[in-house]
Amino acid sequence: IMLINKLSNNYNLYNKIFISKRFIYIAKSINEYKLYKSQLSSNKTIGFVPTMGALHEGHMSLIKRAKQENDIVICSIFVNPTQFSIGEDYDKYPRNLNLDVDLLSKYNIDCIFAPTRNDVYNNNPLCHVEPAEFSNIYEGKARPEFFRGIATVVTKLFNIIQPNIAYFGQKDISQCILVRQLVKDLNIPVDINICETIRDVDGLALSSRNAYLTNEERNVANILYKALSAGVNLCLNKSDKKISRQEVIDVTNNILQTEKKVSKIEYISVADVNNMKELEFIDTTNPSAVISSAIRLG
């Protein structure tokens, strides 16, 4: 709240910022967003990019895509508490709304939705969205609250924003698959556009959490990209018609083990691209699998 109020005072335009002869409307609550949306023409298409802030070029690639395909582009900035488990980094997750707005202003988006925690979640919420199957995938077991939190907040945001198309980065592939199934199962009239992962020059996917890495850790963090790439290359270049998941895991694991800074391998997953269920074999003639891993450095 303080950041938002400070931002408004700095620009002296309350919840509007004048950039390149255009207004960017900053909706600080659900009611403010409803007021903004009520003024839009009903025939305008809305592209929506949900984020937790700490924006980088990966987010901007989604903004660019949304601008190409829609009349109105809206970006949400909300660090969602329900997707963090106890002991995770909710309190220290990077937050700098001023910098985020400065970056978004360069792309002439139409509206920033930056609500408070109390506005999105009332004091005693009764309901949430439980994606039961996803709680059992490897990432779900490693992060017990994550997918329920994602499913709940995305449903809330879609109900609030009411976009035509929503944009997600392929970096968060499990989340993408979940959201795509979510709108199908709950009959939510939003098209899901999954966009290519944006990577640094050494292959590491851009991520807000990369800010946590020390310089030494950052220099070796692309070991994850190298390991996953080795698994992919094995599938693409294997002469056999199918390859076992264990072969992929072994190749990926062997690469990770070469880096001394890798203190723990949380999991290596070889899963179906449609539902993230673990596969026993991959059909190399038509590979459609997700190879993913989580590691700890330090």
MOCOR-V238441 format. One record per helix or strand of 3 or more residues. SS is the DSSP state (H for helix, E for strand). FROM is the first residue (numbers start at 1). TO is the last residue. If there is no record, write none. Layout:
SS:FROM:TO, SS:FROM:TO
This chain:
H:2:11, E:16:19, E:22:27, H:30:38, E:46:51, H:57:69, E:72:77, H:81:83, H:97:105, E:111:113, H:117:120, H:132:136, H:138:142, H:146:161, E:165:169, H:170:185, E:191:195, H:208:212, H:215:220, H:223:237, E:242:244, H:245:257, E:262:272, E:281:283, E:289:297
